[in-house]
Amino acid sequence: MSDEGDRRPHPYTPPPTVVFPPAPPPATILSATARQGKNTPLSMFGVLGMVIAFVLAVALLGRPDLFDGRTAVAGSAVAPDGLAAAPVTAGEAPAPKAPVKPRAVLELETNPLLAAGIGLPEVTCKLPGMSRDPEQLRAYYQAVITCLDQAWQPALAQANEPFSSPKLEIEAGRSMCGDAPSEDEATAYYCSGGRVIFMPTDRLLSQAGLSQAAHLAVLAHEYGHHVQALSGILNAAYEKGEEFDKETPERLEITRRTELQANCFSGMFIASIAGRGSVSAKLARSAADSFRDTVADDTHGSVKHQVQWGRAGYDKNQTSACNTWLAPDSEVS
């Protein structure tokens, strides 16, 4: 299964469930209200993952209705134009405004990351070979994360949002998000509480073998959740979910919009590395096409829409094309 164009079907895993870890430190979050000068407590959440295609579909770790555990966080006040306001003494010229330190913004459809004109640069991704040896797979995943960092750091900087590289774990284990899900619940997953991507090698090898397309797509999707966490989108989605009762269509729709956006972000990255370095155009197409092999459910959406959003990122390479929060309900079902 090491052939980059391998398209044989792989077993599916059931949709995952949702658990929410402690929120990030207050200094990393700037709410929409705080951006207008108000200091308002906010709640935040944490885990998303997926089990997509051959493997590809691990979403919110836990049931998507468990928006439990609140942590209040207050944002910092800034001037309306997004720059820190400096005091002015009567008769003196205003002091130059200092740029605001990059901050996550608790907004969905209006998040700065989703503004027009933000795309990913071309990245030459040089990857080591894959094998069934766990440490060699770790090296492969870490090399892909390096490429993901190179692609997404400029986009977050353009939005004036913070950047940090995620941690990588290759064994399922307990984290800030709680106990690891079982293999039936999740193959790969992301814990925003500790900014950790879990790529359990035993599970991935069982589900996808050595198909590079599958491993690339899974990791790019999980990193998409990391981008959502860095930008504030993930926590804003939790805040939105808190408005609704558990197991309601409204909460499930929020989960789908979150997952479909991660598909779109994944597609953007795959396009940015296509035909360069170790990633041939054929391999990139196979990774993008893997969205066709997903499982349809009420947390990830129909196969049609999973493909649609993944291809939107791949074809357009614009974060604005990944704004699932502005899409009509009929596009995220």
C-alpha positions as CSV (number, residue, x, y, z in Angstrom):
1,M,0.0,0.0,0.0
2,S,3.0,2.3,-0.4
3,D,2.0,3.3,-3.9
4,E,1.1,7.0,-3.9
5,G,-1.9,6.4,-6.2
6,D,-3.4,3.6,-4.2
7,R,-7.2,4.0,-4.3
8,R,-8.3,0.7,-2.8
9,P,-11.1,1.2,-0.2
10,H,-10.1,1.2,3.5
11,P,-12.3,0.3,6.5
12,Y,-14.2,3.1,8.1
13,T,-14.3,3.9,11.7
14,P,-17.4,5.2,13.5
15,P,-17.8,9.0,14.0
16,P,-16.1,10.2,17.2
17,T,-17.5,11.9,20.2
18,V,-16.7,15.3,21.9
19,V,-14.8,16.3,25.0
20,F,-13.7,19.8,25.8
21,P,-10.4,20.6,27.7
22,P,-9.4,23.7,29.7
23,A,-9.3,26.9,27.7
24,P,-6.0,28.5,26.5
25,P,-4.5,31.3,28.7
26,P,-6.5,34.5,28.7
27,A,-3.8,36.5,26.9
28,T,-4.2,34.4,23.7
29,I,-7.9,35.3,23.2
30,L,-9.5,38.5,22.0
31,S,-13.3,38.5,21.7
32,A,-15.3,40.5,19.2
33,T,-16.8,42.5,22.1
34,A,-13.3,43.2,23.6
35,R,-12.1,44.5,20.2
36,Q,-14.8,47.2,20.7
37,G,-13.4,48.1,24.1
38,K,-15.5,45.9,26.3
39,N,-14.1,43.4,28.8
40,T,-16.5,40.4,28.7
41,P,-16.0,36.9,30.1
42,L,-16.0,34.2,27.5
43,S,-16.1,30.4,27.6
44,M,-13.8,28.2,25.5
45,F,-13.3,24.6,24.5
46,G,-11.0,22.2,23.0
47,V,-10.9,19.0,21.1
48,L,-11.4,18.2,17.4
49,G,-10.3,15.3,15.3
50,M,-11.4,13.3,12.4
51,V,-11.7,10.0,10.6
52,I,-11.5,11.0,6.9
53,A,-11.4,8.7,3.9
54,F,-9.5,5.5,4.5
55,V,-9.0,6.8,8.0
56,L,-10.3,10.2,7.4
57,A,-13.0,11.1,9.7
58,V,-12.1,12.0,13.3
59,A,-13.9,15.1,14.4
60,L,-14.7,16.5,17.8
61,L,-13.2,14.1,20.4
62,G,-16.3,13.1,22.4
63,R,-20.0,13.6,21.5
64,P,-20.6,16.9,19.6
65,D,-23.3,17.8,22.1
66,L,-21.0,17.9,25.1
67,F,-20.3,21.6,25.3
68,D,-19.5,21.3,29.0
69,G,-17.0,22.9,31.3
70,R,-16.8,26.7,31.2
71,T,-13.7,28.9,31.8
72,A,-14.2,32.6,31.8
73,V,-11.7,34.7,29.9
74,A,-11.7,38.4,29.4
75,G,-10.3,40.1,26.3
76,S,-8.2,43.3,26.2
77,A,-9.6,46.6,25.0
78,V,-8.1,48.1,21.8
79,A,-8.9,51.1,19.6
80,P,-11.6,50.7,16.9
81,D,-9.0,50.6,14.2
82,G,-7.3,47.6,15.8
83,L,-4.3,49.5,17.2
84,A,-3.6,50.1,20.9
85,A,-4.8,53.5,22.0
86,A,-2.1,55.8,23.4
87,P,-3.0,58.6,25.9
88,V,-3.0,62.1,24.6
89,T,-2.4,65.3,26.6
90,A,-4.2,68.5,25.7
91,G,-2.2,70.6,23.3
92,E,0.1,67.7,22.3
93,A,0.1,65.8,19.0
94,P,-1.2,62.2,19.4
95,A,1.6,59.7,19.8
96,P,2.0,57.1,17.1
97,K,-0.2,54.0,17.6
98,A,1.7,50.9,18.4
99,P,0.7,47.7,16.5
100,V,-1.4,45.3,18.5
101,K,0.3,42.0,19.5
102,P,-1.1,39.1,17.4
103,R,-4.1,37.7,19.2
104,A,-6.7,35.0,18.6
105,V,-10.1,36.5,17.8
106,L,-13.3,34.8,19.0
107,E,-15.2,35.3,15.8
108,L,-16.5,32.9,13.1
109,E,-17.7,34.3,9.8
110,T,-15.9,37.6,10.5
111,N,-12.6,36.1,11.8
112,P,-9.6,38.0,10.4
113,L,-8.1,34.8,9.1
114,L,-11.1,34.4,6.7
115,A,-10.6,37.9,5.1
116,A,-10.2,38.2,1.4
117,G,-6.7,37.9,-0.1
118,I,-5.2,35.4,2.4
119,G,-3.8,32.2,0.8
120,L,-1.0,29.8,1.4
121,P,2.4,30.2,-0.3
122,E,4.0,27.5,-2.4
123,V,6.0,25.2,-0.2
124,T,8.7,22.8,-1.3
125,C,8.0,19.9,1.1
126,K,10.9,17.4,1.4
127,L,9.7,14.3,3.2
128,P,11.5,11.1,4.4
129,G,10.4,7.7,3.3
130,M,7.5,6.0,5.0
131,S,7.7,2.6,6.7
132,R,5.8,0.7,9.4
133,D,8.5,1.5,11.9
134,P,6.8,4.0,14.4
135,E,9.8,6.2,14.7
136,Q,10.2,6.5,10.9
137,L,6.5,7.4,10.8
138,R,7.1,10.0,13.5
139,A,9.9,11.5,11.4
140,Y,7.5,11.6,8.4
141,Y,4.7,13.3,10.3
142,Q,7.1,15.8,11.8
143,A,8.5,16.7,8.4
144,V,4.9,17.2,7.2
145,I,4.2,19.4,10.2
146,T,7.3,21.5,9.3
147,C,5.8,22.0,5.8
148,L,2.4,22.9,7.4
149,D,4.0,25.4,9.6
150,Q,5.7,27.0,6.6
151,A,2.4,27.3,4.8
152,W,0.2,28.5,7.6
153,Q,2.5,30.9,9.6
154,P,2.4,33.6,6.9
155,A,-1.4,33.4,6.6
156,L,-1.9,33.8,10.4
157,A,0.6,36.7,10.4
158,Q,-1.4,38.4,7.6
159,A,-4.4,38.1,9.9
160,N,-2.4,39.4,12.9
161,E,-3.2,36.2,14.7
162,P,-0.7,34.2,16.7
163,F,1.3,31.2,15.5
164,S,2.9,28.2,17.2
165,S,3.7,24.8,15.9
166,P,1.6,21.9,17.4
167,K,3.1,19.1,19.4
168,L,3.0,15.6,17.9
169,E,2.1,12.3,19.6
170,I,2.2,9.0,17.8
171,E,0.5,7.0,20.6
172,A,-3.0,7.5,21.8
173,G,-2.9,8.7,25.4
174,R,-4.4,10.9,28.1
175,S,-4.1,14.6,27.5
176,M,-5.6,17.9,28.7
177,C,-8.7,16.8,26.8
178,G,-9.1,13.7,29.0
179,D,-8.6,10.0,28.3
180,A,-7.8,9.0,24.7
181,P,-10.7,7.8,22.6
182,S,-10.9,4.2,21.7
183,E,-9.8,3.1,18.2
184,D,-13.5,2.7,17.3
185,E,-14.1,6.3,18.2
186,A,-11.1,7.9,16.6
187,T,-8.1,7.1,14.4
188,A,-6.3,10.5,14.6
189,Y,-7.5,13.5,16.6
190,Y,-6.5,17.0,17.9
191,C,-6.5,18.3,21.4
192,S,-6.6,22.1,21.5
193,G,-6.0,22.2,25.2
194,G,-2.4,21.2,24.8
195,R,-2.1,22.1,21.1
196,V,-1.4,18.4,20.3
197,I,-2.0,16.4,17.2
198,F,-2.4,12.7,17.9
199,M,-1.4,10.4,15.0
200,P,-1.4,6.9,16.6
201,T,0.8,4.9,14.3
202,D,-0.9,1.6,15.1
203,R,-4.3,2.9,14.2
204,L,-3.2,4.7,11.1
205,L,-1.3,1.7,9.8
206,S,-4.3,-0.5,10.4
207,Q,-6.7,1.8,8.6
208,A,-4.5,3.3,5.8
209,G,-1.4,1.1,5.5
210,L,1.4,3.1,3.9
211,S,-0.8,5.1,1.6
212,Q,0.9,8.5,1.6
213,A,-2.2,10.2,0.3
214,A,-4.2,9.0,3.3
215,H,-1.6,10.0,5.9
216,L,-1.1,13.4,4.3
217,A,-4.8,14.2,4.2
218,V,-5.4,13.0,7.8
219,L,-2.5,15.1,9.2
220,A,-3.5,18.2,7.1
221,H,-7.1,18.0,8.4
222,E,-5.9,17.7,12.0
223,Y,-3.6,20.6,11.5
224,G,-6.6,22.5,10.1
225,H,-8.2,22.2,13.6
226,H,-4.9,23.6,15.0
227,V,-5.3,26.6,12.7
228,Q,-8.8,27.0,14.0
229,A,-7.6,26.9,17.6
230,L,-4.8,29.5,16.9
231,S,-7.2,31.9,15.2
232,G,-9.9,31.7,17.8
233,I,-12.4,30.0,15.5
234,L,-12.5,26.8,17.6
235,N,-13.3,28.6,20.8
236,A,-15.9,30.8,19.0
237,A,-17.6,27.7,17.7
238,Y,-17.8,26.4,21.3
239,E,-19.3,29.7,22.4
240,K,-21.9,29.4,19.7
241,G,-22.7,25.9,20.6
242,E,-23.3,26.9,24.2
243,E,-26.4,28.8,23.0
244,F,-28.2,25.5,22.2
245,D,-29.2,22.4,24.1
246,K,-27.4,19.1,23.6
247,E,-28.1,16.9,20.7
248,T,-29.9,19.6,18.8
249,P,-29.7,20.2,15.1
250,E,-28.1,23.6,15.8
251,R,-25.2,22.1,17.6
252,L,-24.6,19.4,15.1
253,E,-24.6,22.1,12.3
254,I,-21.9,24.0,14.2
255,T,-19.8,20.8,14.4
256,R,-20.3,20.2,10.6
257,R,-19.3,23.7,9.8
258,T,-16.1,23.2,11.9
259,E,-15.2,19.9,10.3
260,L,-15.9,21.0,6.7
261,Q,-13.7,24.1,7.3
262,A,-10.9,21.8,8.4
263,N,-11.4,19.8,5.1
264,C,-11.1,23.1,3.2
265,F,-7.9,24.1,5.1
266,S,-6.5,20.7,4.4
267,G,-7.2,21.1,0.7
268,M,-5.4,24.5,0.7
269,F,-2.3,22.9,2.1
270,I,-2.3,20.0,-0.3
271,A,-2.5,22.4,-3.2
272,S,0.4,24.5,-1.7
273,I,2.8,21.5,-1.8
274,A,1.6,19.9,-5.0
275,G,4.3,19.2,-7.6
276,R,7.1,20.4,-5.4
277,G,9.7,18.5,-3.3
278,S,8.6,15.0,-2.4
279,V,4.9,15.6,-3.2
280,S,4.2,14.9,-6.9
281,A,1.1,16.3,-8.5
282,K,-0.2,12.8,-8.7
283,L,0.2,12.3,-4.9
284,A,-1.4,15.6,-4.2
285,R,-4.4,14.8,-6.4
286,S,-4.8,11.5,-4.6
287,A,-4.7,13.2,-1.2
288,A,-7.3,15.7,-2.3
289,D,-9.5,13.0,-3.9
290,S,-9.5,11.1,-0.6
291,F,-12.4,13.3,0.5
292,R,-14.6,11.2,-1.7
293,D,-14.0,8.2,0.6
294,T,-15.4,9.8,3.8
295,V,-18.2,8.6,5.9
296,A,-21.4,10.7,5.8
297,D,-22.8,11.5,9.3
298,D,-24.4,14.3,11.2
299,T,-21.1,15.7,12.5
300,H,-19.1,15.7,9.3
301,G,-21.8,16.2,6.7
302,S,-22.6,14.4,3.5
303,V,-19.9,13.0,1.3
304,K,-20.9,15.5,-1.3
305,H,-20.2,18.4,1.0
306,Q,-17.0,17.0,2.4
307,V,-15.7,16.7,-1.1
308,Q,-17.0,20.1,-2.0
309,W,-15.3,21.9,0.8
310,G,-12.0,20.0,0.4
311,R,-11.9,20.8,-3.3
312,A,-12.8,24.5,-2.6
313,G,-9.6,24.8,-0.6
314,Y,-7.5,22.8,-3.1
315,D,-8.8,24.7,-6.2
316,K,-9.0,28.3,-4.8
317,N,-6.3,28.5,-2.1
318,Q,-8.1,31.3,-0.3
319,T,-9.2,31.2,3.3
320,S,-12.2,33.2,2.3
321,A,-13.3,30.2,0.2
322,C,-13.3,28.2,3.5
323,N,-15.8,30.4,5.3
324,T,-18.3,27.6,6.1
325,W,-19.9,30.0,8.6
326,L,-21.3,32.1,5.8
327,A,-22.6,29.2,3.8
328,P,-26.3,28.5,3.6
329,D,-27.5,25.5,5.6
330,S,-28.0,23.5,2.3
331,E,-24.2,23.6,1.8
332,V,-23.2,22.1,5.1
333,S,-25.8,19.4,5.5
